[in-house]
């Protein structure tokens, strides 16, 4: 079976949900900061800036972040073959990480509260040697991560 015959696997829908939930949480925090800036501008300065202008900036940034997260999510893909673990990602700069299986020493998983809620985690493939860097896949479905661990014999 050749590398080309094994399809690249995209991240799941839960990964996109986690990433967009992060955008919402960051927007809420940004709105709180914008409220503080608006009150400070309105109270302590005589600048002719409308009080709602910081909120417009937050909304524009949130809309851009929502769109960008979707584009970034669509660019993530991975595959595990008999010879290597491959991760492709990147919007402006495409990155392809190829980790030979002979270099893989360990596989770790981590999950924050939001990731646990959506059933995803961050999988990191640790390698031997300085020439082959560790590779992480963020917001990977927990079932796929377990399958990778089993196939590598690193349970």
C-alpha positions, 0 to 999 in steps of 0.5 A: 500500500503506497502513501498516496493510497492512504487518504489524508484525514481532515480534522472533524466537525468537533474541532471546528466547534471547539475553535469557534467556541474559543472565538466566542469566549475571546469575543466576550473577553474583548467586549469587556475590554472594549467596555473599559476602553469606551468608559475610559475614553468617554470619562477621561478624554475630550477626544471626539470618538464615539463611545461605540467605536471600540465595540465595532472594532471587537465585532469586526475582529470577531467576524474575521476570527470566525472566518479565519478559524474556518479556513484554518480548520479546512487546511489541517489534515493528517495520515499515518502510514506504515512508514511515517506520520504526516501532518499538513496545515497552514493557510498562508504558509503551508507546512508538511510535517513528515515523521518517520515511524522509526523516529517516533518515541512517544505519543502524548495527549492533552485536553483542556476543559473545552476540548474534553467537552467536545471530545477532542484533544491535542496529540503530540508525537515525540521523536528521537533526535534533534533533526526531527521535531515533535509534531502536534495535532490540535483538536483531534478526535479522541477516537482517532488519537487512540487509533494512532496510539494503538497502531504505533504500539504506544498504549 
